[in-house]
């Protein structure tokens, strides 16, 4: 399973209420269940007018199908090829 970063343009995203986020989460979970394929929604970050999601799937096309079934935009779907942080520098020392 590959990891994908999805950028979703959602005007007013940072003003969504908790109840609205719960409804979006339910819709996303229903879309995952309907795929019948290996799929993992890891997390979503809300920032400004965007949602940034991490999902696990076999391909970008499966991620786009999840978005279509959920009625979500998927403006950018990019495969994550590496991750790094402070631990990377410490491990190299």
C-alpha positions as CSV (number, residue, x, y, z in Angstrom):
1,X,0.0,0.0,0.0
2,X,1.3,3.4,-0.9
3,X,0.8,6.7,1.0
4,X,-0.8,9.7,-0.7
5,X,-1.0,13.3,0.3
6,X,-4.3,14.9,-0.9
7,X,-4.9,18.6,-1.1
8,X,-8.5,19.6,-1.1
9,X,-9.7,23.1,-1.8
10,X,-12.6,23.8,0.5
11,X,-13.4,27.5,0.9
12,X,-14.1,28.2,4.6
13,X,-12.6,24.9,5.7
14,X,-11.0,26.5,8.8
15,X,-14.5,27.6,9.9
16,X,-16.1,24.2,9.7
17,X,-17.8,23.2,13.0
18,X,-17.1,20.1,14.9
19,X,-20.5,18.7,13.8
20,X,-19.6,19.4,10.1
21,X,-16.3,17.7,10.5
22,X,-18.0,14.7,12.0
23,X,-20.4,14.5,9.0
24,X,-17.4,14.8,6.6
25,X,-15.7,12.0,8.5
26,X,-18.7,9.8,8.3
27,X,-19.0,10.4,4.6
28,X,-15.4,9.6,4.1
29,X,-15.6,6.4,6.1
30,X,-18.7,5.3,4.1
31,X,-16.8,6.0,0.8
32,X,-13.9,3.9,2.1
33,X,-16.2,1.0,3.0
34,X,-17.9,1.2,-0.5
35,X,-14.6,0.8,-2.3
36,X,-14.2,-2.9,-1.4
37,X,-10.4,-2.4,-1.7
38,X,-7.5,-2.0,0.7
39,X,-7.7,1.7,1.8
40,X,-6.6,3.5,4.9
41,X,-7.6,7.1,5.8
42,X,-4.8,8.1,8.2
43,X,-5.7,11.7,9.1
44,X,-6.7,15.1,7.8
45,X,-5.4,18.5,8.7
46,X,-7.5,21.7,8.3
47,X,-5.6,24.9,7.3
48,X,-7.2,28.0,5.9
49,X,-9.3,27.0,2.9
50,X,-7.7,23.6,2.5
51,X,-7.9,20.1,3.8
52,X,-4.6,18.1,3.7
53,X,-5.2,14.3,4.0
54,X,-3.0,11.3,4.3
55,X,-4.4,8.2,2.8
56,X,-3.1,4.7,2.1
57,X,-4.1,3.0,-1.2
58,X,-2.7,1.0,-4.0
59,X,-2.9,3.9,-6.5
60,X,-3.8,7.5,-7.0
61,X,-6.8,6.4,-9.1
62,X,-8.2,4.6,-6.0
63,X,-7.7,7.8,-4.0
64,X,-9.6,9.8,-6.7
65,X,-12.4,7.2,-6.7
66,X,-12.7,7.6,-2.9
67,X,-13.0,11.4,-3.5
68,X,-15.6,10.9,-6.2
69,X,-17.7,8.6,-4.1
70,X,-17.5,10.9,-1.1
71,X,-18.2,14.1,-3.1
72,X,-14.9,15.6,-2.1
73,X,-12.5,17.6,-4.2
74,X,-9.1,16.1,-4.7
75,X,-7.2,19.0,-6.3
76,X,-3.8,17.4,-5.8
77,X,-3.1,13.7,-5.2
78,X,0.7,13.1,-4.7
79,X,2.4,9.9,-3.7
80,X,4.6,10.3,-0.6
81,X,8.0,8.9,-1.5
82,X,9.9,9.8,1.7
83,X,9.4,11.5,5.1
84,X,12.0,13.2,7.3
85,X,12.3,15.4,10.3
86,X,14.6,16.1,13.3
87,X,15.0,12.3,13.8
88,X,16.6,12.1,10.3
89,X,19.5,14.4,11.4
90,X,20.0,12.6,14.7
91,X,20.1,9.2,13.0
92,X,22.8,10.4,10.6
93,X,25.0,11.7,13.4
